[in-house]
Amino acid sequence: MFSTNKFNERVFHLLTFICQGSSFLNPRAYAIMHREHHAFSDTEKDPHSPYFFTDVFQMMWRTAQSYKLYEKRLKEPEAQFKGNYPEWRLLDYWGSKHISRILFGCFYVTFYIFFATHWWMFLLLPIHFLMGPIHGAIVNWCGHKYGYANFNNGDKSKNTSPFGFFMLGELFQNNHHKRPNSANFAARWFEFDPVYPIMKFMHWIRLIKLREAYL
């Protein structure tokens, strides 16, 4: 979707670790999994298609179990799933460890102890603990089961809603599977991807460089 210089790449990588916290995934392992999701969308080889599980919990449990296999394939991924990803191996190694997730969880609890003003705010903690899996469950389950399709992609991907605010454009799955390299997940005049204007601004200030075809 875009390119940037090595310094910015490192900064984005570090910020991803900090912001995702207990949900951080090795970006190279995730990239292999995501490329396979596109290559084998809604087939038995798809790592997280909702059509081979009775409920969303089983789908995500299988995805979590499979993730370790993707980490093992980092050294020798198949040619079609290779790519250029940050090589900050220590951060990736540490961020994927259980101790890192536990420490982030302790930080979240401590933050709430000091700053929460009502007891019910503590009910939000599970969302912080499981932010990544919850996001993945909504996008991969709803984005392949509910909504409408603009394109015939040979799979069951859907645009769950013409407004992308809830998942910041990620629920335009049908559009994304048609144009996986496009920074703008919206495709029709009535659809809106709220992240795209931000990416255009980042391109304008030369923080990133969008592909010319998608400006």
C-alpha positions as CSV (number, residue, x, y, z in Angstrom):
1,M,0.0,0.0,0.0
2,F,2.8,2.4,0.8
3,S,6.5,2.6,1.4
4,T,8.6,4.6,3.9
5,N,12.2,5.0,4.9
6,K,14.0,2.7,7.3
7,F,13.8,5.1,10.3
8,N,10.1,5.5,10.0
9,E,9.7,1.8,9.5
10,R,11.4,1.2,12.9
11,V,9.3,3.9,14.6
12,F,6.1,2.4,13.3
13,H,7.3,-1.1,14.3
14,L,8.0,0.1,17.9
15,L,4.7,2.0,18.1
16,T,2.9,-1.1,16.9
17,F,4.4,-3.1,19.8
18,I,3.5,-0.4,22.3
19,C,-0.1,0.2,21.1
20,Q,-1.0,-3.5,20.5
21,G,0.6,-4.5,23.8
22,S,-0.8,-7.8,24.9
23,S,-2.2,-8.4,21.4
24,F,1.1,-7.9,19.6
25,L,1.9,-10.4,16.8
26,N,5.2,-10.9,15.0
27,P,4.5,-8.9,11.8
28,R,6.4,-11.3,9.6
29,A,4.5,-14.3,10.8
30,Y,1.2,-12.4,10.6
31,A,2.1,-11.3,7.0
32,I,2.4,-14.9,5.9
33,M,-0.9,-15.8,7.5
34,H,-2.6,-12.8,5.9
35,R,-1.2,-13.6,2.5
36,E,-2.5,-17.1,2.8
37,H,-5.9,-15.8,3.8
38,H,-6.0,-13.9,0.5
39,A,-4.5,-16.7,-1.6
40,F,-6.9,-19.4,-0.2
41,S,-9.8,-17.2,0.9
42,D,-12.7,-19.3,2.2
43,T,-11.2,-22.6,1.3
44,E,-10.0,-25.3,3.6
45,K,-6.5,-23.8,3.4
46,D,-7.7,-20.4,4.7
47,P,-6.3,-19.9,8.2
48,H,-9.4,-18.2,9.4
49,S,-12.5,-18.6,7.2
50,P,-15.8,-18.7,9.2
51,Y,-17.2,-21.4,7.0
52,F,-15.3,-24.3,8.6
53,F,-16.2,-23.6,12.2
54,T,-19.5,-23.7,14.1
55,D,-18.9,-20.5,15.9
56,V,-16.5,-17.6,16.1
57,F,-14.7,-18.9,19.2
58,Q,-13.6,-22.1,17.5
59,M,-12.4,-20.1,14.5
60,M,-10.2,-17.9,16.7
61,W,-9.0,-20.8,18.8
62,R,-7.8,-22.5,15.6
63,T,-6.2,-19.3,14.4
64,A,-4.3,-18.9,17.7
65,Q,-3.1,-22.5,17.5
66,S,-2.0,-22.0,13.9
67,Y,-0.1,-18.8,14.6
68,K,2.8,-20.7,16.2
69,L,3.2,-22.7,13.0
70,Y,3.5,-19.4,11.0
71,E,6.2,-18.3,13.4
72,K,8.2,-21.5,12.6
73,R,7.9,-20.8,8.9
74,L,9.6,-17.4,9.1
75,K,12.9,-18.7,7.9
76,E,11.6,-20.5,4.9
77,P,8.2,-19.2,3.8
78,E,6.9,-20.3,0.4
79,A,8.1,-18.0,-2.4
80,Q,4.6,-16.6,-3.0
81,F,4.2,-15.5,0.6
82,K,7.6,-13.9,1.0
83,G,7.9,-10.1,1.5
84,N,10.0,-7.4,3.0
85,Y,9.2,-6.8,6.6
86,P,11.0,-5.1,9.5
87,E,13.9,-7.2,10.8
88,W,13.8,-6.1,14.4
89,R,14.0,-9.7,15.6
90,L,14.5,-9.0,19.4
91,L,11.3,-6.9,19.6
92,D,9.3,-9.5,17.6
93,Y,10.7,-12.3,19.8
94,W,10.0,-10.5,23.1
95,G,6.6,-9.1,22.0
96,S,5.3,-12.6,21.2
97,K,6.2,-14.1,24.6
98,H,3.6,-14.8,27.3
99,I,5.6,-12.8,29.8
100,S,5.3,-9.7,27.6
101,R,1.5,-10.2,27.4
102,I,1.3,-10.7,31.2
103,L,3.3,-7.5,31.9
104,F,1.1,-5.5,29.5
105,G,-1.9,-6.9,31.3
106,C,-0.5,-5.8,34.7
107,F,0.1,-2.3,33.3
108,Y,-3.5,-2.1,32.1
109,V,-4.8,-3.1,35.6
110,T,-2.5,-0.7,37.3
111,F,-3.5,2.2,35.0
112,Y,-7.2,1.5,35.8
113,I,-6.5,1.3,39.6
114,F,-5.0,4.8,39.5
115,F,-7.3,6.5,36.9
116,A,-10.6,4.7,36.7
117,T,-13.3,6.9,38.3
118,H,-16.1,4.2,38.4
119,W,-16.2,0.5,39.2
120,W,-17.8,-0.4,35.9
121,M,-14.8,0.9,34.0
122,F,-12.9,-2.2,35.1
123,L,-15.3,-4.2,32.9
124,L,-13.4,-2.7,29.9
125,L,-10.2,-4.5,30.9
126,P,-11.0,-7.7,28.9
127,I,-11.2,-5.6,25.8
128,H,-7.6,-4.3,26.5
129,F,-6.3,-7.8,27.2
130,L,-7.8,-9.3,24.0
131,M,-8.0,-6.3,21.7
132,G,-6.3,-8.1,18.8
133,P,-8.3,-11.4,19.0
134,I,-11.6,-9.4,19.3
135,H,-10.7,-7.3,16.3
136,G,-9.7,-10.4,14.3
137,A,-12.8,-12.2,15.2
138,I,-15.1,-9.4,14.1
139,V,-13.3,-8.7,10.9
140,N,-12.8,-12.3,9.7
141,W,-16.2,-13.6,10.9
142,C,-18.5,-10.7,10.0
143,G,-16.4,-9.7,6.9
144,H,-17.0,-13.1,5.3
145,K,-20.6,-13.8,6.5
146,Y,-22.7,-10.6,6.6
147,G,-23.2,-7.7,4.2
148,Y,-23.1,-7.1,0.5
149,A,-20.5,-7.6,-2.3
150,N,-19.3,-5.2,-4.9
151,F,-17.1,-7.7,-6.6
152,N,-17.1,-11.4,-7.5
153,N,-13.8,-12.5,-6.0
154,G,-14.5,-16.2,-6.1
155,D,-14.9,-16.3,-2.3
156,K,-17.5,-15.2,0.3
157,S,-16.0,-11.9,1.4
158,K,-18.5,-9.2,2.2
159,N,-18.7,-5.5,3.0
160,T,-20.5,-5.6,6.3
161,S,-21.4,-1.9,6.3
162,P,-20.8,1.0,3.9
163,F,-19.4,3.0,6.9
164,G,-16.0,2.0,8.2
165,F,-15.9,3.8,11.5
166,F,-16.4,0.7,13.8
167,M,-13.4,-1.2,12.5
168,L,-11.7,1.7,10.7
169,G,-12.4,0.3,7.2
170,E,-11.5,-3.3,7.9
171,L,-15.0,-4.6,7.4
172,F,-14.8,-3.7,3.7
173,Q,-13.5,-7.2,3.2
174,N,-15.0,-7.7,-0.3
175,N,-13.3,-4.5,-1.6
176,H,-10.0,-5.4,0.1
177,H,-9.9,-8.9,-1.4
178,K,-10.5,-7.4,-4.8
179,R,-7.8,-4.7,-4.3
180,P,-5.5,-5.9,-1.6
181,N,-2.8,-3.3,-2.4
182,S,-5.2,-0.3,-2.2
183,A,-4.8,2.0,0.8
184,N,-8.5,2.9,0.4
185,F,-10.7,0.1,1.5
186,A,-13.8,1.9,0.2
187,A,-14.7,1.4,-3.5
188,R,-18.2,2.9,-4.1
189,W,-19.3,6.5,-3.8
190,F,-21.3,5.8,-0.7
191,E,-18.6,4.0,1.2
192,F,-16.1,5.7,3.5
193,D,-12.8,4.4,4.9
194,P,-11.8,6.8,7.7
195,V,-8.2,5.8,7.7
196,Y,-7.6,6.7,4.0
197,P,-7.6,10.5,4.5
198,I,-5.1,10.1,7.3
199,M,-2.8,8.0,5.0
200,K,-3.2,10.7,2.3
201,F,-2.2,13.3,4.9
202,M,0.8,11.2,5.9
203,H,1.7,11.0,2.2
204,W,1.3,14.8,1.8
205,I,3.8,15.5,4.7
206,R,6.1,12.8,3.2
207,L,6.0,10.5,6.2
208,I,4.9,7.7,3.8
209,K,4.6,7.3,0.1
210,L,1.4,5.8,-1.2
211,R,1.3,3.8,-4.4
212,E,0.6,6.3,-7.2
213,A,-2.3,4.2,-8.5
214,Y,-4.2,4.7,-5.2
215,L,-3.7,8.4,-4.6
